[in-house]
Structure formats: structure tokens, C-alpha cells
């Protein structure tokens, strides 16, 4: 068991020799900590321990565990507020949090899930149940992380927010563009969240666009799709230049409709979804896609999407 303060950290993690999962357990009960520590160590999991919410946040920011087991009721910063602070930090928001508590009322369970938890275990903790729940959520987190890494490598300006407009994940390119526009400093982030929250409350559809004009440079946000957990996938656009569809049309010598189809192919949409966005039939989408393949000299969607992404992000 590793009980970390602000100056201490596990040598394995720092040295880069760690190959298993690292789980941060946050609880003010020595009995609970001992039980969970023994259970996880027997399962080959490295355990970090925090005794309160503030300490948990410090450890998570420095070491970024793979999962957090969080007591809901603690003195000082309780588990619900701790989870909300974790989820408000884009660097930590993807870490799955499982709540542990003796509270069994449905209102408390809902409160834990609304604050960002992925699951809820009641005390006394049952070791077999704990390990089974952890396996599910660690696997889901790995799949999500792999998807995010794949998007990061393409250089796309994508990010996810909740219905309150708070950002939960973004590609490095998105962070860079937001930072250059002053949207991540001072009151910029609050303004961005406020504008997104109002826009999302109107339930925009795929392809709908929101102009952001309160920053150092004109930006726009394009609605891609709604995701599980109430999250929304968006694309950030530097609105000082041409739209993505226009770039593809000019660079790749496509027709207007072909460039629109290719743009949404590069954003991972199916023919049916593209048809809904462009208000045409899937058959029409496929016809335009055949024209795209012919003009680009490729045989499949993946190759076409790769060319489109490189055209849209020449510096990536």
C-alpha cells in the first residue's frame, strides 16, 4: 500500500517500470483501506491510498491512476465534490470513479452518478464483487483511451463536453487552438462553457454550427453526435479561414457535395448518418463516395478519410 503525501510517490510509477493497473483508494476508514488493499494486491493491482478528498486530488494530478475507488462520505471535501473536481479537469476526467459508501438511498446513488461516478458499491465491500466491477470499468476505460489516442494521432480538432458545456476530453490540437484564442485562461473557459450550455439546450443536430466570437480569434463549434453518459462530441473550427468542406473541395478538386460527403467520412460517419446530415438518401451518398474514390485514386473509406484528414490538418 502506498500512502502518498505531496512529496512522496511510488518509485515503480516514476521509474516507468510499472506494467499493471494502479488504483487510488480514497477512504478515511482504516478497516476499509486494509480490506481493499489486501484484495487488490492479491489481484496484482498496485494500490495508492488517500485519506481525504484534497489528498486524492493531489495524488491524481501527479500520478494519474487507472481507477479511483472513492468513499462518498468523508470529513472536509466529500466524495461527491471530489469527483466533480476530478471530472472538471480535462487531464483527469477519463479516470473511472467507483463510489463506495454505506449510503443506500437511491438519491445518494443518483448523486454519485451525476457527479461523474461510473458505478456504486455499498459497504461492507465484497471483494469478489469489487474485482468484477473493476474489471468491467478498467476495460471500458482502456477502449475509450485507445479511441482517444487514435483521434489524437490524426490531428483532428475534436472534444467532448457534458450538457453543462464542461469539457471532458479534447485532442491536443483542440487544446492548442482554444489556448491560442484565449478560451482556456481567465474567464475564457467559463464563457466557453456558458455558450456551449445554452447552445446544447436547444438540442442542435449533426452538422449544426455555433459561432464563438468572444475570444482573441473567431472560432466555431460543429455538432458531431451525442455519446453515452450524456456527453456530446464536437469539432472545433478556426473560423478565420474556410470551412473544412471548402478546403477539401479546393485541395482535392471535388464537387461541393463530394467534399461534404468526404468531410463527414473523415469524421467517422456512416452513409446513413451522412444522408441524414445532408438530407439526401444513403444511395446518393454512396454515389458521391464512388466519385470521391475515383478522383482520389483510392478503394475504401479508410484511405479516403486519411487523405481528407491530411488535407485538413497539413501540419499534423
Helices and strands as residue ranges (DSSP letters): E 2-3, H 11-15, E 22-26, H 30-42, E 46-50, H 53-63, E 67-71, H 79-88, E 96-101, H 106-114, E 119-122, H 127-154, E 158-161, E 167-170, H 172-180, H 188-201, E 209-212, E 219-226, G 228-230, E 232-238, H 244-252, H 256-266, H 271-278, H 282-296, H 301-312
